Amino acid sequence: MRVVVFQRGDWGKHIIEGMREHSSIDVASFTVDENLPHIVDNPQDLLDYDFEADLIFDHTHHRDLSEYLVRIAKERGIPIIVPGANIKGAITPRICCSLVLRDKIPGFEKFGYPEFVVRVEDGTIKDIKVVRGAPCGATWTAAEKVKGMAVEDAIPRIALEVQFLCKASARYDVAKSKKSALHLAGEVHKKALENSI
């Protein structure tokens, strides 16, 4: 599988690194300048159209660029994930670790809403395996941190560990929800661990 990440500055760096570290997915990236005008009249001048992909990840966080990428994706029959947006024709989770793909994208099943296999002995997490996690890789790091902890301590702790690693908070509009992206990432992982136990 080949995933192409379009990023503004290094805003998609954590996603690129996470997918490379935790899968065999071929990840390519295209970067645009971080300092863009509020309105981009000709996004085709900034974005390379010449690429092959099975999935597009848009981390440009710019409406004009995102809408252009969604048009390209539709023309070429490629699914596109645009976190934190509301764009028709795109997969638009609030944050990447809340991504639920009802129709699985072949080769991308390892990423999205977290799922664990947990072995508990005497109220302690003896082993924890990540079945599916956030594309940024935070799920795997946080899972290692709670291994060996009492269950009642591990459940809130996994949320905190993810929040230490979360990059979403700086890129999303907190005003859209009563909860910040950072808090949502923590809650998603906490609930996933509770469900797994």
GIBELKA-V396598 format. One line per field, one symbol per residue. phi: phi as a letter, one per 40 degrees, with the letter a starting at -180 (. if undefined). A space follows every 10 residues. Layout:
phi: ???
This chain:
phi: .bbbbcbbgb cbdccccccc cbabccbbbb bbdccbccbb cbcccbbccc abacabbbbc fadccccccc cddcdcgbcb bbcgbbbdgb cbccbccbcb bccdcdgbcc bhdcabbbbb bfgbccaabc caacdcgdcc cccccccgcc dccccccccc ccccccbccc bbccccacbc ddccdccdcc cccdccc
